[in-house]
């Protein structure tokens, strides 16, 4: 393999790696934001007294 071809292949790999890293970073940010929203929704959806009484005769 000649040097110019190797150089282009390495440059393409570096660009590809950079893009993959940027996409994964964006996915991680989105997942963290989604997790925070789901935690807030779960906390606000709690019903006071739920599960205090159990009907065992039904």
C-alpha distance matrix in Angstrom:
0.0 3.8 6.7 8.7 6.8 6.7 10.2 11.4 10.7 12.5 15.2 15.8 16.2 18.6 20.6 20.9 22.1 24.5 25.9 26.4 28.2 30.4 31.3 32.2 34.3 36.2 36.8 38.1 40.4 41.7 42.4 44.3 46.4 47.1 48.2 50.5 52.1 52.6 54.2 56.5 57.5 58.2 60.4 62.3 62.8 64.8 68.3 71.0 73.0 70.6 71.0 74.2 76.3 75.6 77.9 78.2 80.9 79.0
3.8 0.0 3.8 5.8 5.6 6.3 8.7 10.4 10.9 12.5 14.5 15.7 16.7 18.6 20.4 21.3 22.6 24.6 26.2 27.1 28.7 30.6 31.9 33.0 34.8 36.6 37.6 39.0 41.0 42.4 43.4 45.1 47.0 48.0 49.2 51.3 52.9 53.7 55.3 57.4 58.5 59.4 61.5 63.3 64.0 66.0 69.6 72.3 74.4 72.1 72.7 75.8 78.1 77.5 79.8 80.3 83.1 81.1
6.7 3.8 0.0 3.8 5.5 5.1 6.0 8.6 9.8 10.4 12.1 14.1 15.2 16.3 18.3 19.8 20.8 22.4 24.3 25.5 26.8 28.6 30.2 31.4 32.8 34.7 36.0 37.2 39.0 40.7 41.7 43.2 45.1 46.4 47.5 49.4 51.2 52.1 53.5 55.6 56.8 57.9 59.7 61.6 62.5 64.5 68.1 70.7 72.9 70.8 71.5 74.5 76.9 76.5 79.0 79.5 82.4 80.5
8.7 5.8 3.8 0.0 3.8 5.4 5.0 6.2 8.6 9.9 10.5 12.2 14.2 15.3 16.5 18.2 19.9 21.1 22.6 24.3 25.7 27.1 28.7 30.2 31.6 33.2 34.7 36.1 37.7 39.2 40.6 42.2 43.8 45.0 46.5 48.3 49.8 50.9 52.5 54.4 55.5 56.8 58.7 60.3 61.2 63.4 67.0 69.7 72.0 69.9 70.8 73.9 76.2 75.9 78.3 79.0 81.8 79.7
6.8 5.6 5.5 3.8 0.0 3.8 5.4 5.2 6.2 8.6 9.9 10.6 12.3 14.3 15.5 16.4 18.3 20.0 21.2 22.4 24.3 25.9 27.0 28.5 30.3 31.8 32.9 34.5 36.3 37.6 38.8 40.6 42.3 43.3 44.7 46.8 48.2 49.1 50.8 52.8 53.8 54.9 57.0 58.6 59.3 61.5 65.1 67.9 70.1 67.8 68.6 71.8 74.0 73.5 75.8 76.4 79.2 77.1
6.7 6.3 5.1 5.4 3.8 0.0 3.8 5.5 5.1 6.2 8.6 9.9 10.5 12.3 14.3 15.2 16.4 18.4 20.0 20.9 22.4 24.4 25.7 26.8 28.5 30.4 31.4 32.7 34.7 36.2 37.1 38.8 40.8 41.8 43.0 45.0 46.7 47.5 49.0 51.2 52.3 53.2 55.2 57.1 57.8 59.8 63.5 66.1 68.2 66.0 66.7 69.8 72.1 71.7 74.1 74.6 77.5 75.5
10.2 8.7 6.0 5.0 5.4 3.8 0.0 3.8 5.5 5.2 6.2 8.6 9.9 10.6 12.4 14.2 15.3 16.6 18.5 19.9 21.1 22.7 24.5 25.8 27.0 28.9 30.3 31.6 33.2 34.9 36.1 37.6 39.3 40.7 42.0 43.7 45.4 46.5 48.0 49.9 51.2 52.3 54.1 55.9 56.9 59.0 62.6 65.2 67.5 65.5 66.3 69.3 71.8 71.5 74.0 74.7 77.6 75.6
11.4 10.4 8.6 6.2 5.2 5.5 3.8 0.0 3.8 5.4 5.1 6.1 8.5 9.8 10.6 12.1 14.1 15.3 16.5 18.2 19.9 21.2 22.6 24.3 25.7 27.2 28.6 30.2 31.8 33.1 34.5 36.2 37.8 39.0 40.5 42.4 43.7 44.8 46.6 48.4 49.4 50.7 52.7 54.3 55.1 57.4 61.0 63.7 66.1 64.0 64.9 68.0 70.3 70.1 72.4 73.2 76.0 73.9
10.7 10.9 9.8 8.6 6.2 5.1 5.5 3.8 0.0 3.8 5.5 5.1 6.2 8.7 10.0 10.5 12.2 14.3 15.4 16.4 18.3 20.0 21.1 22.4 24.3 25.9 26.8 28.4 30.3 31.6 32.7 34.5 36.3 37.3 38.6 40.7 42.2 43.0 44.7 46.8 47.7 48.8 50.9 52.6 53.3 55.4 59.0 61.7 63.9 61.7 62.5 65.6 67.9 67.5 69.8 70.5 73.3 71.2
12.5 12.5 10.4 9.9 8.6 6.2 5.2 5.4 3.8 0.0 3.8 5.4 5.0 6.2 8.7 9.8 10.4 12.3 14.3 15.2 16.4 18.4 20.0 20.9 22.4 24.4 25.6 26.8 28.6 30.3 31.3 32.8 34.8 36.0 37.1 39.0 40.8 41.7 43.1 45.2 46.4 47.4 49.3 51.2 52.0 54.1 57.7 60.3 62.5 60.4 61.2 64.2 66.7 66.4 68.9 69.6 72.5 70.6
15.2 14.5 12.1 10.5 9.9 8.6 6.2 5.1 5.5 3.8 0.0 3.8 5.4 5.1 6.3 8.6 9.8 10.6 12.4 14.2 15.4 16.6 18.5 20.0 21.1 22.8 24.4 25.8 27.2 28.9 30.3 31.7 33.4 34.8 36.2 37.9 39.4 40.6 42.2 44.0 45.2 46.5 48.3 49.9 51.0 53.2 56.8 59.4 61.8 59.9 60.8 63.9 66.3 66.2 68.7 69.6 72.5 70.5
15.8 15.7 14.1 12.2 10.6 9.9 8.6 6.1 5.1 5.4 3.8 0.0 3.8 5.4 5.2 6.1 8.5 9.9 10.6 12.2 14.2 15.4 16.5 18.3 20.0 21.3 22.5 24.3 25.9 27.1 28.5 30.3 31.9 32.9 34.5 36.4 37.8 38.8 40.6 42.4 43.4 44.7 46.7 48.3 49.1 51.4 54.9 57.7 60.1 57.9 58.9 62.0 64.4 64.1 66.5 67.4 70.1 68.0
16.2 16.7 15.2 14.2 12.3 10.5 9.9 8.5 6.2 5.0 5.4 3.8 0.0 3.8 5.5 5.0 6.0 8.5 9.9 10.4 12.1 14.2 15.3 16.3 18.2 20.0 20.9 22.3 24.3 25.7 26.7 28.4 30.3 31.3 32.5 34.6 36.2 37.0 38.6 40.7 41.7 42.8 44.8 46.6 47.3 49.4 53.0 55.7 57.9 55.8 56.6 59.7 62.0 61.7 64.2 64.9 67.8 65.8
18.6 18.6 16.3 15.3 14.3 12.3 10.6 9.8 8.7 6.2 5.1 5.4 3.8 0.0 3.8 5.4 5.1 6.1 8.6 9.9 10.5 12.3 14.3 15.3 16.4 18.5 20.0 21.0 22.6 24.5 25.7 27.0 28.8 30.3 31.4 33.2 34.9 36.0 37.4 39.3 40.7 41.8 43.6 45.3 46.4 48.5 52.1 54.7 57.0 55.1 56.0 59.0 61.5 61.5 64.0 64.9 67.9 66.0
20.6 20.4 18.3 16.5 15.5 14.3 12.4 10.6 10.0 8.7 6.3 5.2 5.5 3.8 0.0 3.8 5.4 5.1 6.2 8.6 9.9 10.6 12.3 14.3 15.3 16.7 18.4 20.0 21.3 22.7 24.4 25.9 27.3 28.7 30.3 31.9 33.3 34.6 36.3 38.0 39.1 40.6 42.4 43.9 44.9 47.2 50.9 53.5 56.0 54.1 55.2 58.2 60.7 60.7 63.2 64.2 67.1 65.0
20.9 21.3 19.8 18.2 16.4 15.2 14.2 12.1 10.5 9.8 8.6 6.1 5.0 5.4 3.8 0.0 3.8 5.5 5.2 6.1 8.6 10.0 10.6 12.3 14.2 15.5 16.5 18.3 20.1 21.2 22.5 24.4 26.0 26.9 28.4 30.5 31.8 32.7 34.5 36.4 37.4 38.6 40.7 42.2 43.0 45.3 48.9 51.6 54.0 51.8 52.8 56.0 58.3 58.1 60.5 61.4 64.2 62.1
22.1 22.6 20.8 19.9 18.3 16.4 15.3 14.1 12.2 10.4 9.8 8.5 6.0 5.1 5.4 3.8 0.0 3.8 5.5 5.1 6.1 8.6 9.9 10.5 12.2 14.3 15.3 16.4 18.4 20.0 20.9 22.5 24.5 25.6 26.7 28.7 30.4 31.3 32.7 34.8 36.0 37.0 38.9 40.7 41.6 43.7 47.3 49.9 52.2 50.2 51.1 54.1 56.6 56.4 59.0 59.9 62.8 60.9
24.5 24.6 22.4 21.1 20.0 18.4 16.6 15.3 14.3 12.3 10.6 9.9 8.5 6.1 5.1 5.5 3.8 0.0 3.8 5.5 5.1 6.2 8.7 10.0 10.6 12.4 14.3 15.3 16.6 18.5 20.0 21.2 22.8 24.4 25.7 27.3 29.0 30.3 31.7 33.4 34.8 36.2 37.8 39.4 40.6 42.8 46.5 49.0 51.5 49.7 50.8 53.7 56.3 56.4 59.1 60.2 63.1 61.2
25.9 26.2 24.3 22.6 21.2 20.0 18.5 16.5 15.4 14.3 12.4 10.6 9.9 8.6 6.2 5.2 5.5 3.8 0.0 3.8 5.4 5.1 6.2 8.6 9.8 10.7 12.3 14.2 15.4 16.6 18.4 20.1 21.3 22.6 24.3 26.0 27.3 28.6 30.3 32.0 33.0 34.5 36.4 37.8 38.8 41.2 44.8 47.5 50.0 48.1 49.3 52.4 54.8 54.9 57.3 58.5 61.3 59.3
26.4 27.1 25.5 24.3 22.4 20.9 19.9 18.2 16.4 15.2 14.2 12.2 10.4 9.9 8.6 6.1 5.1 5.5 3.8 0.0 3.8 5.5 5.2 6.1 8.5 9.9 10.5 12.2 14.3 15.4 16.4 18.3 20.1 20.9 22.3 24.4 25.8 26.7 28.4 30.4 31.4 32.5 34.6 36.2 37.0 39.2 42.8 45.5 47.9 45.8 46.8 49.9 52.3 52.2 54.6 55.7 58.5 56.5
28.2 28.7 26.8 25.7 24.3 22.4 21.1 19.9 18.3 16.4 15.4 14.2 12.1 10.5 9.9 8.6 6.1 5.1 5.4 3.8 0.0 3.8 5.5 5.1 6.1 8.7 9.8 10.5 12.3 14.3 15.2 16.5 18.5 19.9 20.9 22.7 24.5 25.6 26.9 28.8 30.2 31.3 33.0 34.9 35.9 38.0 41.7 44.1 46.6 44.7 45.8 48.7 51.3 51.4 54.0 55.1 58.1 56.3
30.4 30.6 28.6 27.1 25.9 24.4 22.7 21.2 20.0 18.4 16.6 15.4 14.2 12.3 10.6 10.0 8.6 6.2 5.1 5.5 3.8 0.0 3.8 5.5 5.1 6.3 8.7 9.9 10.7 12.4 14.3 15.5 16.8 18.4 20.0 21.4 22.9 24.4 25.9 27.4 28.8 30.3 32.0 33.4 34.7 37.0 40.6 43.2 45.8 44.1 45.4 48.3 50.9 51.2 53.8 55.2 58.1 56.1
31.3 31.9 30.2 28.7 27.0 25.7 24.5 22.6 21.1 20.0 18.5 16.5 15.3 14.3 12.3 10.6 9.9 8.7 6.2 5.2 5.5 3.8 0.0 3.8 5.4 5.1 6.2 8.6 9.9 10.6 12.3 14.3 15.5 16.4 18.3 20.1 21.2 22.4 24.3 26.0 26.9 28.4 30.4 31.8 32.7 35.1 38.6 41.4 43.9 42.0 43.3 46.3 48.8 48.9 51.3 52.6 55.4 53.4
32.2 33.0 31.4 30.2 28.5 26.8 25.8 24.3 22.4 20.9 20.0 18.3 16.3 15.3 14.3 12.3 10.5 10.0 8.6 6.1 5.1 5.5 3.8 0.0 3.8 5.4 5.0 6.1 8.6 9.8 10.4 12.2 14.3 15.1 16.3 18.4 20.0 20.8 22.3 24.4 25.5 26.6 28.5 30.3 31.1 33.2 36.9 39.5 41.9 39.9 41.0 44.0 46.5 46.5 49.1 50.3 53.2 51.3
34.3 34.8 32.8 31.6 30.3 28.5 27.0 25.7 24.3 22.4 21.1 20.0 18.2 16.4 15.3 14.2 12.2 10.6 9.8 8.5 6.1 5.1 5.4 3.8 0.0 3.8 5.4 5.1 6.3 8.7 9.9 10.6 12.5 14.3 15.3 16.8 18.6 20.0 21.2 22.9 24.5 25.8 27.3 29.0 30.3 32.4 36.1 38.5 41.1 39.4 40.7 43.5 46.2 46.6 49.3 50.6 53.7 51.9
36.2 36.6 34.7 33.2 31.8 30.4 28.9 27.2 25.9 24.4 22.8 21.3 20.0 18.5 16.7 15.5 14.3 12.4 10.7 9.9 8.7 6.3 5.1 5.4 3.8 0.0 3.8 5.4 5.1 6.2 8.6 9.9 10.7 12.3 14.2 15.5 16.7 18.3 20.1 21.4 22.6 24.3 26.0 27.3 28.5 30.9 34.6 37.2 39.9 38.2 39.7 42.6 45.2 45.6 48.2 49.8 52.6 50.7
36.8 37.6 36.0 34.7 32.9 31.4 30.3 28.6 26.8 25.6 24.4 22.5 20.9 20.0 18.4 16.5 15.3 14.3 12.3 10.5 9.8 8.7 6.2 5.0 5.4 3.8 0.0 3.8 5.5 5.1 6.1 8.6 9.9 10.4 12.1 14.3 15.4 16.3 18.2 20.0 20.9 22.2 24.3 25.8 26.6 28.9 32.5 35.2 37.7 35.8 37.1 40.2 42.6 42.8 45.3 46.7 49.5 47.5
38.1 39.0 37.2 36.1 34.5 32.7 31.6 30.2 28.4 26.8 25.8 24.3 22.3 21.0 20.0 18.3 16.4 15.3 14.2 12.2 10.5 9.9 8.6 6.1 5.1 5.4 3.8 0.0 3.8 5.4 5.1 6.2 8.6 9.8 10.4 12.4 14.3 15.2 16.4 18.5 19.9 20.9 22.6 24.5 25.5 27.5 31.2 33.7 36.1 34.4 35.6 38.5 41.1 41.5 44.2 45.6 48.6 46.8
40.4 41.0 39.0 37.7 36.3 34.7 33.2 31.8 30.3 28.6 27.2 25.9 24.3 22.6 21.3 20.1 18.4 16.6 15.4 14.3 12.3 10.7 9.9 8.6 6.3 5.1 5.5 3.8 0.0 3.8 5.5 5.2 6.3 8.6 9.9 10.8 12.5 14.3 15.5 16.8 18.5 20.1 21.4 22.9 24.4 26.6 30.3 32.7 35.5 34.0 35.6 38.3 41.0 41.7 44.5 46.1 49.1 47.3
41.7 42.4 40.7 39.2 37.6 36.2 34.9 33.1 31.6 30.3 28.9 27.1 25.7 24.5 22.7 21.2 20.0 18.5 16.6 15.4 14.3 12.4 10.6 9.8 8.7 6.2 5.1 5.4 3.8 0.0 3.8 5.5 5.2 6.1 8.6 10.0 10.6 12.2 14.2 15.5 16.4 18.3 20.1 21.2 22.3 24.8 28.4 31.1 33.9 32.2 33.9 36.8 39.3 39.8 42.4 44.1 46.9 45.0
42.4 43.4 41.7 40.6 38.8 37.1 36.1 34.5 32.7 31.3 30.3 28.5 26.7 25.7 24.4 22.5 20.9 20.0 18.4 16.4 15.2 14.3 12.3 10.4 9.9 8.6 6.1 5.1 5.5 3.8 0.0 3.8 5.5 5.0 6.1 8.6 9.9 10.4 12.1 14.2 15.1 16.2 18.3 19.9 20.8 22.9 26.5 29.2 31.7 29.8 31.2 34.2 36.7 37.0 39.7 41.2 44.1 42.3
44.3 45.1 43.2 42.2 40.6 38.8 37.6 36.2 34.5 32.8 31.7 30.3 28.4 27.0 25.9 24.4 22.5 21.2 20.1 18.3 16.5 15.5 14.3 12.2 10.6 9.9 8.6 6.2 5.2 5.5 3.8 0.0 3.8 5.4 5.1 6.3 8.7 9.9 10.6 12.5 14.3 15.3 16.6 18.5 20.0 21.8 25.6 27.9 30.5 29.0 30.5 33.2 36.0 36.7 39.6 41.2 44.2 42.6
46.4 47.0 45.1 43.8 42.3 40.8 39.3 37.8 36.3 34.8 33.4 31.9 30.3 28.8 27.3 26.0 24.5 22.8 21.3 20.1 18.5 16.8 15.5 14.3 12.5 10.7 9.9 8.6 6.3 5.2 5.5 3.8 0.0 3.8 5.4 5.2 6.3 8.7 9.9 10.8 12.4 14.3 15.5 16.7 18.4 20.7 24.4 26.8 29.7 28.4 30.3 32.9 35.6 36.5 39.3 41.2 44.1 42.4
47.1 48.0 46.4 45.0 43.3 41.8 40.7 39.0 37.3 36.0 34.8 32.9 31.3 30.3 28.7 26.9 25.6 24.4 22.6 20.9 19.9 18.4 16.4 15.1 14.3 12.3 10.4 9.8 8.6 6.1 5.0 5.4 3.8 0.0 3.8 5.4 5.1 6.1 8.6 9.9 10.5 12.2 14.2 15.4 16.3 18.8 22.3 25.1 27.8 26.1 27.9 30.8 33.3 33.9 36.6 38.4 41.2 39.3
48.2 49.2 47.5 46.5 44.7 43.0 42.0 40.5 38.6 37.1 36.2 34.5 32.5 31.4 30.3 28.4 26.7 25.7 24.3 22.3 20.9 20.0 18.3 16.3 15.3 14.2 12.1 10.4 9.9 8.6 6.1 5.1 5.4 3.8 0.0 3.8 5.4 5.1 6.1 8.6 9.8 10.5 12.3 14.3 15.2 17.1 20.8 23.3 25.8 24.1 25.7 28.4 31.1 31.8 34.6 36.3 39.3 37.7
50.5 51.3 49.4 48.3 46.8 45.0 43.7 42.4 40.7 39.0 37.9 36.4 34.6 33.2 31.9 30.5 28.7 27.3 26.0 24.4 22.7 21.4 20.1 18.4 16.8 15.5 14.3 12.4 10.8 10.0 8.6 6.3 5.2 5.4 3.8 0.0 3.8 5.5 5.1 6.3 8.6 10.0 10.7 12.4 14.3 16.1 19.9 22.0 24.9 23.7 25.7 28.1 31.0 32.1 35.0 37.0 40.0 38.5
52.1 52.9 51.2 49.8 48.2 46.7 45.4 43.7 42.2 40.8 39.4 37.8 36.2 34.9 33.3 31.8 30.4 29.0 27.3 25.8 24.5 22.9 21.2 20.0 18.6 16.7 15.4 14.3 12.5 10.6 9.9 8.7 6.3 5.1 5.4 3.8 0.0 3.8 5.4 5.1 6.1 8.6 9.9 10.6 12.2 14.7 18.3 20.8 23.9 22.6 24.8 27.4 30.0 31.1 33.9 36.1 38.8 37.1
52.6 53.7 52.1 50.9 49.1 47.5 46.5 44.8 43.0 41.7 40.6 38.8 37.0 36.0 34.6 32.7 31.3 30.3 28.6 26.7 25.6 24.4 22.4 20.8 20.0 18.3 16.3 15.2 14.3 12.2 10.4 9.9 8.7 6.1 5.1 5.5 3.8 0.0 3.8 5.4 5.0 6.1 8.6 9.9 10.4 12.7 16.3 19.0 21.7 20.0 21.9 24.7 27.3 28.1 30.7 32.8 35.6 33.8
54.2 55.3 53.5 52.5 50.8 49.0 48.0 46.6 44.7 43.1 42.2 40.6 38.6 37.4 36.3 34.5 32.7 31.7 30.3 28.4 26.9 25.9 24.3 22.3 21.2 20.1 18.2 16.4 15.5 14.2 12.1 10.6 9.9 8.6 6.1 5.1 5.4 3.8 0.0 3.8 5.4 5.2 6.2 8.7 10.0 11.3 15.1 17.3 20.0 18.7 20.5 23.0 25.9 27.0 30.0 32.0 35.0 33.6
56.5 57.4 55.6 54.4 52.8 51.2 49.9 48.4 46.8 45.2 44.0 42.4 40.7 39.3 38.0 36.4 34.8 33.4 32.0 30.4 28.8 27.4 26.0 24.4 22.9 21.4 20.0 18.5 16.8 15.5 14.2 12.5 10.8 9.9 8.6 6.3 5.1 5.4 3.8 0.0 3.8 5.5 5.2 6.2 8.6 10.5 14.1 16.2 19.4 18.6 21.0 23.1 26.0 27.6 30.5 32.8 35.7 34.2
57.5 58.5 56.8 55.5 53.8 52.3 51.2 49.4 47.7 46.4 45.2 43.4 41.7 40.7 39.1 37.4 36.0 34.8 33.0 31.4 30.2 28.8 26.9 25.5 24.5 22.6 20.9 19.9 18.5 16.4 15.1 14.3 12.4 10.5 9.8 8.6 6.1 5.0 5.4 3.8 0.0 3.8 5.4 5.2 6.0 8.9 12.3 15.1 18.1 16.8 19.4 21.9 24.4 25.6 28.3 30.7 33.4 31.6
58.2 59.4 57.9 56.8 54.9 53.2 52.3 50.7 48.8 47.4 46.5 44.7 42.8 41.8 40.6 38.6 37.0 36.2 34.5 32.5 31.3 30.3 28.4 26.6 25.8 24.3 22.2 20.9 20.1 18.3 16.2 15.3 14.3 12.2 10.5 10.0 8.6 6.1 5.2 5.5 3.8 0.0 3.8 5.5 5.2 6.7 10.3 13.0 15.6 14.1 16.2 18.8 21.5 22.6 25.4 27.6 30.5 28.9
60.4 61.5 59.7 58.7 57.0 55.2 54.1 52.7 50.9 49.3 48.3 46.7 44.8 43.6 42.4 40.7 38.9 37.8 36.4 34.6 33.0 32.0 30.4 28.5 27.3 26.0 24.3 22.6 21.4 20.1 18.3 16.6 15.5 14.2 12.3 10.7 9.9 8.6 6.2 5.2 5.4 3.8 0.0 3.8 5.6 5.9 9.5 11.3 14.3 13.7 16.1 18.1 21.1 22.8 25.8 28.2 31.2 30.0
62.3 63.3 61.6 60.3 58.6 57.1 55.9 54.3 52.6 51.2 49.9 48.3 46.6 45.3 43.9 42.2 40.7 39.4 37.8 36.2 34.9 33.4 31.8 30.3 29.0 27.3 25.8 24.5 22.9 21.2 19.9 18.5 16.7 15.4 14.3 12.4 10.6 9.9 8.7 6.2 5.2 5.5 3.8 0.0 3.8 5.7 8.5 10.7 14.2 13.7 16.8 18.6 21.3 23.2 25.9 28.7 31.3 29.9
62.8 64.0 62.5 61.2 59.3 57.8 56.9 55.1 53.3 52.0 51.0 49.1 47.3 46.4 44.9 43.0 41.6 40.6 38.8 37.0 35.9 34.7 32.7 31.1 30.3 28.5 26.6 25.5 24.4 22.3 20.8 20.0 18.4 16.3 15.2 14.3 12.2 10.4 10.0 8.6 6.0 5.2 5.6 3.8 0.0 3.8 6.4 9.6 12.6 11.3 14.3 16.6 18.9 20.4 22.9 25.7 28.2 26.6
64.8 66.0 64.5 63.4 61.5 59.8 59.0 57.4 55.4 54.1 53.2 51.4 49.4 48.5 47.2 45.3 43.7 42.8 41.2 39.2 38.0 37.0 35.1 33.2 32.4 30.9 28.9 27.5 26.6 24.8 22.9 21.8 20.7 18.8 17.1 16.1 14.7 12.7 11.3 10.5 8.9 6.7 5.9 5.7 3.8 0.0 3.8 6.4 9.2 8.2 11.1 13.2 15.8 17.6 20.4 23.1 25.8 24.6
68.3 69.6 68.1 67.0 65.1 63.5 62.6 61.0 59.0 57.7 56.8 54.9 53.0 52.1 50.9 48.9 47.3 46.5 44.8 42.8 41.7 40.6 38.6 36.9 36.1 34.6 32.5 31.2 30.3 28.4 26.5 25.6 24.4 22.3 20.8 19.9 18.3 16.3 15.1 14.1 12.3 10.3 9.5 8.5 6.4 3.8 0.0 3.8 6.3 5.6 9.2 10.8 13.1 15.2 17.8 20.8 23.3 22.1
71.0 72.3 70.7 69.7 67.9 66.1 65.2 63.7 61.7 60.3 59.4 57.7 55.7 54.7 53.5 51.6 49.9 49.0 47.5 45.5 44.1 43.2 41.4 39.5 38.5 37.2 35.2 33.7 32.7 31.1 29.2 27.9 26.8 25.1 23.3 22.0 20.8 19.0 17.3 16.2 15.1 13.0 11.3 10.7 9.6 6.4 3.8 0.0 3.8 5.6 8.9 9.1 11.8 14.6 17.5 20.5 23.1 22.5
73.0 74.4 72.9 72.0 70.1 68.2 67.5 66.1 63.9 62.5 61.8 60.1 57.9 57.0 56.0 54.0 52.2 51.5 50.0 47.9 46.6 45.8 43.9 41.9 41.1 39.9 37.7 36.1 35.5 33.9 31.7 30.5 29.7 27.8 25.8 24.9 23.9 21.7 20.0 19.4 18.1 15.6 14.3 14.2 12.6 9.2 6.3 3.8 0.0 3.8 6.2 5.5 8.1 11.2 14.2 17.1 19.7 19.5
70.6 72.1 70.8 69.9 67.8 66.0 65.5 64.0 61.7 60.4 59.9 57.9 55.8 55.1 54.1 51.8 50.2 49.7 48.1 45.8 44.7 44.1 42.0 39.9 39.4 38.2 35.8 34.4 34.0 32.2 29.8 29.0 28.4 26.1 24.1 23.7 22.6 20.0 18.7 18.6 16.8 14.1 13.7 13.7 11.3 8.2 5.6 5.6 3.8 0.0 3.8 5.6 7.6 9.7 12.6 15.4 18.1 17.4
71.0 72.7 71.5 70.8 68.6 66.7 66.3 64.9 62.5 61.2 60.8 58.9 56.6 56.0 55.2 52.8 51.1 50.8 49.3 46.8 45.8 45.4 43.3 41.0 40.7 39.7 37.1 35.6 35.6 33.9 31.2 30.5 30.3 27.9 25.7 25.7 24.8 21.9 20.5 21.0 19.4 16.2 16.1 16.8 14.3 11.1 9.2 8.9 6.2 3.8 0.0 3.8 5.5 6.7 10.2 12.5 15.6 15.3
74.2 75.8 74.5 73.9 71.8 69.8 69.3 68.0 65.6 64.2 63.9 62.0 59.7 59.0 58.2 56.0 54.1 53.7 52.4 49.9 48.7 48.3 46.3 44.0 43.5 42.6 40.2 38.5 38.3 36.8 34.2 33.2 32.9 30.8 28.4 28.1 27.4 24.7 23.0 23.1 21.9 18.8 18.1 18.6 16.6 13.2 10.8 9.1 5.5 5.6 3.8 0.0 3.8 6.7 10.2 12.6 15.5 16.0
76.3 78.1 76.9 76.2 74.0 72.1 71.8 70.3 67.9 66.7 66.3 64.4 62.0 61.5 60.7 58.3 56.6 56.3 54.8 52.3 51.3 50.9 48.8 46.5 46.2 45.2 42.6 41.1 41.0 39.3 36.7 36.0 35.6 33.3 31.1 31.0 30.0 27.3 25.9 26.0 24.4 21.5 21.1 21.3 18.9 15.8 13.1 11.8 8.1 7.6 5.5 3.8 0.0 3.8 6.7 9.4 12.0 12.6
75.6 77.5 76.5 75.9 73.5 71.7 71.5 70.1 67.5 66.4 66.2 64.1 61.7 61.5 60.7 58.1 56.4 56.4 54.9 52.2 51.4 51.2 48.9 46.5 46.6 45.6 42.8 41.5 41.7 39.8 37.0 36.7 36.5 33.9 31.8 32.1 31.1 28.1 27.0 27.6 25.6 22.6 22.8 23.2 20.4 17.6 15.2 14.6 11.2 9.7 6.7 6.7 3.8 0.0 3.8 6.0 9.0 9.5
77.9 79.8 79.0 78.3 75.8 74.1 74.0 72.4 69.8 68.9 68.7 66.5 64.2 64.0 63.2 60.5 59.0 59.1 57.3 54.6 54.0 53.8 51.3 49.1 49.3 48.2 45.3 44.2 44.5 42.4 39.7 39.6 39.3 36.6 34.6 35.0 33.9 30.7 30.0 30.5 28.3 25.4 25.8 25.9 22.9 20.4 17.8 17.5 14.2 12.6 10.2 10.2 6.7 3.8 0.0 3.8 5.6 6.0
78.2 80.3 79.5 79.0 76.4 74.6 74.7 73.2 70.5 69.6 69.6 67.4 64.9 64.9 64.2 61.4 59.9 60.2 58.5 55.7 55.1 55.2 52.6 50.3 50.6 49.8 46.7 45.6 46.1 44.1 41.2 41.2 41.2 38.4 36.3 37.0 36.1 32.8 32.0 32.8 30.7 27.6 28.2 28.7 25.7 23.1 20.8 20.5 17.1 15.4 12.5 12.6 9.4 6.0 3.8 0.0 3.8 5.7
80.9 83.1 82.4 81.8 79.2 77.5 77.6 76.0 73.3 72.5 72.5 70.1 67.8 67.9 67.1 64.2 62.8 63.1 61.3 58.5 58.1 58.1 55.4 53.2 53.7 52.6 49.5 48.6 49.1 46.9 44.1 44.2 44.1 41.2 39.3 40.0 38.8 35.6 35.0 35.7 33.4 30.5 31.2 31.3 28.2 25.8 23.3 23.1 19.7 18.1 15.6 15.5 12.0 9.0 5.6 3.8 0.0 3.8
79.0 81.1 80.5 79.7 77.1 75.5 75.6 73.9 71.2 70.6 70.5 68.0 65.8 66.0 65.0 62.1 60.9 61.2 59.3 56.5 56.3 56.1 53.4 51.3 51.9 50.7 47.5 46.8 47.3 45.0 42.3 42.6 42.4 39.3 37.7 38.5 37.1 33.8 33.6 34.2 31.6 28.9 30.0 29.9 26.6 24.6 22.1 22.5 19.5 17.4 15.3 16.0 12.6 9.5 6.0 5.7 3.8 0.0
